[in-house]
Amino acid sequence: MRFIIFPLLILLSLSIDVFGQQDLGVKANIGLSRIVTNFDFPDPARKKLQFAPSGQAGLYYSKKIKEKTSFGAELLFVQIEDKMHVETPMPDNQGNYTGEFITNKYYKHLSYMALPVYYGININKISVNAGLQFLLLITSNGRQKGEMNYNGEVISWDNNHGKLNIDRYDFGPRAGIIYKITEKFDIEANYYQGINNIINNSLQSYFRWRNQQLTIGMRYKFLNPIK
């Protein structure tokens, strides 16, 4: 609970000013994400960490500070997806590699509530912003799919993991750019890099999992500043 008190205080401070200096709206973005890890498989295994489709949606709020600067905050549902493809050579009974591979695909699905807070610089129709994003885990699950060829027979498996042993919290820097299309609609792009190691077990001292997400989408403004 204490993790979200500080960002909520920031959000509250943004709303104290007069009503006419604020923007309020909804947004929806799609993009790519992955969980960056330093975990590696010994040679000659082949690992490929892949970006997976992801997205975010929710409310945004901004307050004009000066003519070309503003503060902003958002309340979002964020979906982080991850996919890793691993091929491990299969040895025979003597330990010699047969030329066949054991193939595994690992999937992770993380759902968060997120609160980004940021400072923006506005130049004509473009606004560039940077700040921090705080995330609270709602749910997580994973899946492992694989197959191998053993003595001419294809053996496959599909294992689901209902809950991953990861930290409930994440945070890190967030940057974005917004282009004003009309008085109501904007297009934006955002990048988030988690700095918290979300692994929550005995391997935390050795391995790292960090969220990474890049999205693009639309913002619709239903509350405009009074000029």
C-alpha positions, 0 to 999 in steps of 0.5 A: 500500500505504501508503494502507491501513496507517493504517486497518489499524492503527486496525482492529488497535487496536480488536481488542486489548481483551477479547473480551466488549466486541466485536460482529462481524457481516455487513451488506448495504446497497442505495442510490443513488450518483453521481459528482459533477462540475464538468464542464459542457457549453456552452449550449444543451446540457442535462445531467442527472446522475442517481443510480444503484442501488448497494450495499455488503456485508461485515463490521462490527466494533464495540467498546464504549468507555464506556456510550454510546460505541463505535468501529467498523470495517468491511471492505466491497465497495462498488459505485459507479454513475453515470449522466449524460444529455446532450442537445446541439443538432444544427446544420446546415451553416450552424451553425444549430440544427435543433431535433434533439438528439444524445443521449448517456448515460454510465455508470460502474461502480466497484468498491472494497474499503472500510474505514470507521472511525468513532466512535459515540454510543449512545442506547437503541436508536439509535446515531449514528456519524461517521468516515472511509472509505478505498477501494481500487479493484478494477475500473472500466468505462464505457459511452456510448450515444447516438443522433441523427436525421440527415436522417431516419435514426436513427444510434445508437452503443454504446461500452464502455470497459474501464478508466477512467483514475481514481485507485486510491484514494478517501477521505472522511467517512462518517456513519451511523445504526443502529437495534437491532431485536433482539439479532441484527438492526439496520437502518442508513443510511449516507452517504459523500462522497468528497473525493479527485478521482478523475480521473487524467489531464491534466484533473485541474487543471480538472475534478473527479469525486467519489464520493457514496453513500447506502445503507440495509440490514441488519446481522446480529450473530453475535458479541455482547458478554458482559454 
